[in-house]
Amino acid sequence: MKKVVVLGSLAIKELASFSIEVRARFNDLFEILGSEGRLRMPFAKKIGDNLFEIRIKDGGQWRATYAYILKNQIVILSAFRKKTQKTPKNELVRALKRLRGY
C-alpha cells in the first residue's frame, strides 16, 4: 500500500550532515518505504511500539527513525550515526519526543 513519506525538519538537518553516499542510500530506502509501505530486515527494524529504524551500513552504522501516522503517512523523525551496539537511549527519547509533536 502506497504511503507518503514526510521528513521532519530536524531530520532533514541531521541527514544533511551525512556523506552524499549515505544520503543517497537513505533516499532510496525512503522511496521504497513510500511505494511499498514498509521495509523488511535487514533494512528496517521495529524498536518500539510505533517506532522503527532504517538501517544502513556504509563506512559505519547509520540510522533514521520513523513512525506511521494517520493511515497513509510515514514521518522520518531523526537520523544519526550509531556508534554502539545498542541504539542509544537518548536517540530513542529524541525520536519519541518528536513523534509526540505529530
Stockholm file with secondary structure:
# STOCKHOLM 1.0

chainA/1-102         MKKVVVLGSLAIKELASFSIEVRARFNDLFEILGSEGRLRMPFAKKIGDNLFEIRIKDGGQWRATYAYILKNQIVILSAFRKKTQKTPKNELVRALKRLRGY
#=GR chainA/1-102 SS CCCEEEECHHHHHHHHTSCHHHHHHHHHHHHHHHHHSCCCTTTEEECSSSCEEEEEESSSEEEEEEEEETTTEEEEEEEEEECSSSCCHHHHHHHHHHHHTC
#=GC SS_cons         CCCEEEECHHHHHHHHTSCHHHHHHHHHHHHHHHHHSCCCTTTEEECSSSCEEEEEESSSEEEEEEEEETTTEEEEEEEEEECSSSCCHHHHHHHHHHHHTC
//
